[in-house]
Amino acid sequence: MRSALFINLKTNKMIQVFKCDHCHHFTQDAEEMRMHEAKCSFNPALKKCYTCLHSYEAGMPISGSMRGCEKKLDIIKGEEVGMCVGWEADA
């Protein structure tokens, strides 16, 4: 988690915000950010599909984004639960 100061354009005052180290998510609440990072799909410590070497984009223009697994493992469980047995770090 990183923090930074930004100017609130409505009030013209400085505010502190916290940004996830793994994705684009940010918030003004440090505890909320800790909870987010603990379940973030892009946190490699959780071994979820988005950070796996075997994950690929399997969606179509009509159906939208969808993950696929080269090892044919359960991508829904891999994304919701994490700690996939086939997970390998994406280099």
Sequence and secondary structure as in RCSB ss.txt:
>XXXX:A:sequence
MRSALFINLKTNKMIQVFKCDHCHHFTQDAEEMRMHEAKCSFNPALKKCYTCLHSYEAGMPISGSMRGCEKKLDI
IKGEEVGMCVGWEADA
>XXXX:A:secstr
 EEEEEEETTTTEEEEEEE SSSS EES HHHHHHHHTT TT GGG  GGGBTTEEE  BTTTB  EEETT   H
HHHHHT   TT  B  
